[in-house]
Amino acid sequence: MKQPCVYMITNRNNTTLYIGVTSNLVQRVYQHKNKLIKGFSAKYNVDKLVYFELFEDMENAITREKRLKLWKRDWKNRIINEVNPSWQDLYPDLIR
């Protein structure tokens, strides 16, 4: 299913965050988990989906991604804690 989305993934210890945008969240997180994407996520072993937001169009998703990347870490933690206080991996629920 194609739907614009902003997502945050982290490492096992929740110490590093990566914010991305995609039109296929399941496929994109699969790529992160299997290290199919070279770069930041592979280097820092971030592959646990802890937050995502769905959008009607890619333009709004990209705008939101850019804004989130400017936020302080405390602010990012706060929005994750609002929807996922235990910071569990949300990916298994997406593929059920």
C-alpha positions as MATLAB code, in Angstrom:
seq = 'MKQPCVYMITNRNNTTLYIGVTSNLVQRVYQHKNKLIKGFSAKYNVDKLVYFELFEDMENAITREKRLKLWKRDWKNRIINEVNPSWQDLYPDLIR';
ca = [
       0.000    0.000    0.000;
       1.377    3.383   -0.979;
       0.786    6.179    1.493;
       3.095    9.070    2.333;
       4.529    8.701    5.790;
       7.099   10.200    8.148;
       8.738    7.713   10.476;
      11.292    7.494   13.256;
      13.496    4.492   13.851;
      15.992    3.948   16.624;
      18.597    1.459   17.793;
      18.189   -1.237   20.436;
      19.118    1.163   23.266;
      16.968    4.042   21.941;
      19.999    6.334   21.867;
      20.032    7.227   18.179;
      17.061    8.443   16.124;
      16.624    8.503   12.372;
      13.761   10.420   10.766;
      12.716    9.536    7.247;
       9.905    9.884    4.743;
       8.513    7.209    2.441;
       5.471    6.214    0.423;
       5.723    2.570    1.533;
       6.418    2.235    5.247;
       6.457   -1.572    5.423;
       8.953   -1.853    2.580;
      11.144    0.951    3.883;
      11.420   -0.436    7.421;
      12.143   -3.884    5.963;
      15.031   -2.306    4.049;
      16.375   -0.721    7.247;
      16.053   -3.961    9.217;
      17.906   -5.941    6.566;
      20.609   -3.301    6.055;
      19.649   -2.881    2.399;
      20.107    0.882    2.684;
      23.649    2.112    3.059;
      24.247    5.170    5.170;
      23.161    6.441    8.563;
      20.707    3.698    9.499;
      23.102    0.880    8.634;
      26.067    2.612   10.255;
      24.264    3.276   13.542;
      22.143    0.096   13.500;
      18.816    1.885   13.712;
      15.999   -0.396   12.621;
      13.327   -0.291   15.341;
      10.225    1.602   14.191;
       9.005    3.651   17.151;
       6.871    6.358   15.514;
       5.126    7.195   12.269;
       2.608    9.665   10.878;
       0.515    9.126    7.738;
      -0.232   11.903    5.234;
      -2.531   12.442    2.293;
       0.279   13.669    0.032;
       4.053   13.493   -0.144;
       4.518   17.265   -0.062;
       3.060   17.496    3.453;
       5.027   14.442    4.580;
       8.288   15.989    3.397;
       7.454   19.292    5.100;
       6.775   17.456    8.372;
      10.003   15.446    8.059;
      12.026   18.622    7.628;
      10.383   20.220   10.662;
      10.913   17.161   12.861;
      14.584   17.069   11.939;
      14.943   20.594   13.367;
      13.382   19.626   16.697;
      15.389   19.103   19.864;
      15.752   15.493   20.976;
      13.494   16.072   24.000;
      10.652   17.158   21.719;
      11.089   14.089   19.524;
      11.110   11.853   22.589;
       7.901   13.490   23.804;
       5.901   12.720   20.652;
       7.206    9.149   20.613;
       6.248    8.721   24.280;
       2.730    9.990   23.576;
       1.951    7.149   21.164;
       4.541    4.525   22.101;
       5.607    4.995   25.741;
       7.473    1.684   25.882;
       9.311    2.396   22.618;
       8.347   -1.010   21.255;
       9.012   -1.883   17.636;
       5.817   -1.068   15.721;
       6.882   -2.959   12.604;
       5.430   -6.375   13.582;
       1.979   -4.773   13.896;
       2.269   -3.330   10.384;
       2.904   -6.681    8.732;
       0.105   -8.627   10.480;
];
